Amino acid sequence: MVLLVFVWYTVGLLAEDAVFVVFLFVILLSPFRADAYIDPGMGGLIFDTLATIALGVGVFWKRIVSLFRTLSGKKVPPK
């Protein structure tokens, strides 16, 4: 950890870079083999999540498109 702080100080990493470096260390120091399984209820959870995302995008589609048009600088057509 001291080495990591020294590297940040000497190189002058930004906050985003520091988050990336910490994430990289966590990935490299974590075990590569996980003894895990997916239980039978996980399929339903994944389906429910995808259905919720699809319905949410479907309901708010006009607002989402309007937001991106506004952020890109294009004129939003009147309602």
C-alpha positions, 0 to 999 in steps of 0.5 A, spaced: 500 500 500 505 504 501 508 503 494 501 504 491 501 511 495 508 513 492 507 511 485 501 516 485 505 521 488 511 521 484 507 520 477 501 524 479 495 520 477 488 523 477 483 520 481 480 516 475 487 513 474 487 512 482 481 508 481 483 504 475 489 502 479 486 500 485 481 496 481 487 493 477 490 491 484 484 488 486 483 484 480 490 481 480 490 479 487 483 476 487 483 468 486 482 466 479 478 460 481 471 461 484 468 455 487 461 458 485 454 456 482 448 459 479 442 456 483 435 455 479 432 462 481 438 466 478 435 465 471 428 468 473 432 474 477 436 475 470 429 475 466 426 479 471 432 484 470 432 484 463 424 485 462 424 491 467 430 494 463 426 493 457 419 496 460 423 502 463 426 504 456 420 502 453 416 507 457 421 513 457 424 512 450 421 519 448 425 522 454 431 518 453 431 520 446 430 528 448 435 528 453 441 525 448 438 530 443 439 536 448 446 534 450 448 533 443 446 540 441 440 538 436 433 542 437 428 538 440 421 538 436 415 541 440 410 536 443 
